[in-house]
Amino acid sequence: MPNLIKTTTLFSQIQQKTFFGFVVMTGTVKFVVAIFLSLVLLASGLSFIAMHQLYSEQENARVAAQSVLSYAEELLAEASDAAKSSLQAQQVLCSGSMAQDQAFLLNHYPHIQAISFVQGNMIGCSSLTVAQRKKVPPALLSDNALKEASVEKLLFDMPTLYYLANIQNNTLLVNISTSFINNAFNLDGVLPNMYLQIGGAQVWSDGSIIYASGDDDHFMHLRSATFPVSVAWQSPLSIPWYRFIAENSSLIAFAVLVSTLCGYLFWRLTGHFTSSLMVLQQAISQRQIHPFYQPFFQGDTGKIAGFEVLARWKHPVYGYVSPDIFIPLAEQHNLIGPLTRLLMQQITTDFQKAIHLFPDGLYICINISAQNCLDPHFEMDINDMMRKLEAKKRHIVVEVTERHPLHVTPQLNEWLAALRRANISVALDDFGTGYSNLAYICALQPEFLKIDKMFVSQIDNNTDTRLVESVIDLAKKMRLKVIAEGVETQAQVDYLRAKNVDFMQGYFFCRPLPAEDFIKRMRLEVSAPPSPA
Ligand SMILES: Nc1nc2c(ncn2[C@@H]2O[C@@H]3COP(=O)(O)O[C@H]4[C@@H](O)[C@H](n5cnc6c(=O)[nH]c(N)nc65)O[C@@H]4COP(=O)(O)O[C@H]3[C@H]2O)c(=O)[nH]1
């Protein structure tokens, strides 16, 4: 016998797990929310990766620009140093021996191509003899241009970086090959759109030289504090998607995995956070509720007279749930119609093949609630079940409980009349427990009266049995067939039999059984009917 959850109800457990009753989601909404959550997480993850990459690239560009500037400063510092020491080495430089001059420079200043003394507007002595007596452009020698640096074709056919120094009334022109400047752009992180602004010339990272000055607002700038040189570069503002995918494929795959996992977890976990109504709806749609069958027996012969269909819900997590819990909830939420339909479909499936085991005249009792009476599907469903179970040879009985009495209205009377036309009988269940009176019995005109187990349990050797006796007498006087419920002991059986009670049902005879076991029991009954107890 399944261990039914009674007091610590499933629903109180589930309701404690709702977010204080705020979360009520259908399966579809839950699915959509899970997808949405995954997408939001994925978008956030991808944005984070992209922003991180963009920030790193911007930072790398800034570091590269700083390196390029430092390199240019080092070259110009070397030029400045070379200019100063040239004054002492004037005799060496101006010795007239080119080989000697070059050796001096190579030894001390490996990046310096030539050093020349400017006299008036002419090159005087120079480490490069071909430069001697060359004219210096006047603009270069104006006050403004002193100590200036730029990249010009001054002494050579190729543009070179020159540095003009004025030391102790000597003007010196120091030349550095542009190939040395271009080396600066071979550093890591240098962007194609980066250039060195040296005086009025822009030396670009691709080696091209443009004569322009003035800051471009679209570029970032880093200036030297000591020399007229700066670095400009265009900081990346976005990353092309193909490069983003190619460079972050594993991170992207990870983000997809994590977001999908989160969405899935959300979807699974909200299964525990849905309301009791949703849980019950799910139970019906997923066919977690099944019929069990409890036979009842002839009072005189002890033969199986019929059986009652009792709903059993086996929750995948919480196990068996008592009908005392889910039936009222189904009634409250208008789910009793779908639940009864599910049971009737299952009864048909359970017994269609074993119907030959059911003797003629067997009663099949189905519990119904007030809402079934107004459900337009009920009649259709019960007719369908009756057809499949060859109900002409069997009796279908609907059990109407007395605990929550029906409102007797003309519609109900009409509905009951329709049942009777279809050969369906009515039993008044739980008799004696409700607030009904004889008028209620008169209105329903049941064929059966089920004495509640509360009265049957009072039958014992020495207890007062006047109440149960009166109930039986009343039923007899009204010519109703009596079924005594909850028969558990031999003494109760003996008493009820002595009182000529028509039928007995209870654990003494048999507990509610799943279909398979019930069919086995019927098979035994057919082959060797039990003798009366
Ligand atoms: N202590 C004791 N109990 C016995 C004994 N023999 C049978 N019972 C239990 O007594 C109840 C009899 O059903 P009920 O009065 O119609 O009372 C039913 C019925 O009112 C309702 N119910 C069950 N299935 C359905 C259904 O499919 N539809 C509707 N509307 N109500 C249902 O839930 C109630 C409780 O059902 P169950 O828990 O299955 O409880 C069943 C049954 O398992 C016994 O010897 N001793």
PDBQT file of the ligand as one rigid body, heavy atoms in Angstrom, charges set to zero:
ROOT
HETATM    1  N1  LIG A 601      -9.377   3.551   7.146  1.00  0.00    +0.000 N 
HETATM    2  C1  LIG A 601      -9.857   2.809   6.151  1.00  0.00    +0.000 A 
HETATM    3  N2  LIG A 601      -9.992   3.405   4.924  1.00  0.00    +0.000 NA
HETATM    4  C2  LIG A 601     -10.488   2.621   3.914  1.00  0.00    +0.000 A 
HETATM    5  C3  LIG A 601     -10.845   1.272   4.101  1.00  0.00    +0.000 A 
HETATM    6  N3  LIG A 601     -11.306   0.808   2.918  1.00  0.00    +0.000 NA
HETATM    7  C4  LIG A 601     -11.217   1.846   2.018  1.00  0.00    +0.000 A 
HETATM    8  N4  LIG A 601     -10.722   2.942   2.641  1.00  0.00    +0.000 N 
HETATM    9  C5  LIG A 601     -10.488   4.295   2.082  1.00  0.00    +0.000 C 
HETATM   10  O1  LIG A 601     -11.697   4.989   2.218  1.00  0.00    +0.000 OA
HETATM   11  C6  LIG A 601     -11.886   5.851   1.133  1.00  0.00    +0.000 C 
HETATM   12  C7  LIG A 601     -13.171   5.533   0.443  1.00  0.00    +0.000 C 
HETATM   13  O2  LIG A 601     -13.428   6.429  -0.550  1.00  0.00    +0.000 OA
HETATM   14  P1  LIG A 601     -14.433   7.636  -0.424  1.00  0.00    +0.000 P 
HETATM   15  O3  LIG A 601     -15.238   7.554   0.825  1.00  0.00    +0.000 OA
HETATM   16  O4  LIG A 601     -15.178   7.698  -1.711  1.00  0.00    +0.000 OA
HETATM   17  O5  LIG A 601     -13.503   8.908  -0.277  1.00  0.00    +0.000 OA
HETATM   18  C8  LIG A 601     -12.665   9.269  -1.347  1.00  0.00    +0.000 C 
HETATM   19  C9  LIG A 601     -13.374  10.152  -2.332  1.00  0.00    +0.000 C 
HETATM   20  O6  LIG A 601     -14.292  11.006  -1.723  1.00  0.00    +0.000 OA
HETATM   21  C10 LIG A 601     -12.227  10.994  -2.853  1.00  0.00    +0.000 C 
HETATM   22  N5  LIG A 601     -11.803  10.454  -4.166  1.00  0.00    +0.000 N 
HETATM   23  C11 LIG A 601     -10.943   9.462  -4.427  1.00  0.00    +0.000 A 
HETATM   24  N6  LIG A 601     -10.812   9.302  -5.751  1.00  0.00    +0.000 NA
HETATM   25  C12 LIG A 601     -11.624  10.226  -6.323  1.00  0.00    +0.000 A 
HETATM   26  C13 LIG A 601     -11.958  10.575  -7.678  1.00  0.00    +0.000 A 
HETATM   27  O7  LIG A 601     -11.486   9.969  -8.635  1.00  0.00    +0.000 OA
HETATM   28  N7  LIG A 601     -12.841  11.586  -7.878  1.00  0.00    +0.000 N 
HETATM   29  C14 LIG A 601     -13.412  12.273  -6.840  1.00  0.00    +0.000 A 
HETATM   30  N8  LIG A 601     -14.271  13.264  -7.122  1.00  0.00    +0.000 N 
HETATM   31  N9  LIG A 601     -13.125  11.970  -5.569  1.00  0.00    +0.000 NA
HETATM   32  C15 LIG A 601     -12.267  10.958  -5.311  1.00  0.00    +0.000 A 
HETATM   33  O8  LIG A 601     -11.163  10.918  -1.954  1.00  0.00    +0.000 OA
HETATM   34  C16 LIG A 601     -11.598  10.192  -0.813  1.00  0.00    +0.000 C 
HETATM   35  C17 LIG A 601     -10.471   9.495  -0.163  1.00  0.00    +0.000 C 
HETATM   36  O9  LIG A 601     -10.024   8.476  -0.939  1.00  0.00    +0.000 OA
HETATM   37  P2  LIG A 601      -8.974   7.437  -0.420  1.00  0.00    +0.000 P 
HETATM   38  O10 LIG A 601      -7.914   8.141   0.329  1.00  0.00    +0.000 OA
HETATM   39  O11 LIG A 601      -8.629   6.597  -1.571  1.00  0.00    +0.000 OA
HETATM   40  O12 LIG A 601      -9.754   6.602   0.614  1.00  0.00    +0.000 OA
HETATM   41  C18 LIG A 601     -10.675   5.657   0.238  1.00  0.00    +0.000 C 
HETATM   42  C19 LIG A 601     -10.232   4.263   0.619  1.00  0.00    +0.000 C 
HETATM   43  O13 LIG A 601      -8.873   4.031   0.331  1.00  0.00    +0.000 OA
HETATM   44  C20 LIG A 601     -10.678   0.699   5.417  1.00  0.00    +0.000 A 
HETATM   45  O14 LIG A 601     -10.971  -0.451   5.672  1.00  0.00    +0.000 OA
HETATM   46  N10 LIG A 601     -10.187   1.549   6.383  1.00  0.00    +0.000 N 
ENDROOT
TORSDOF 0
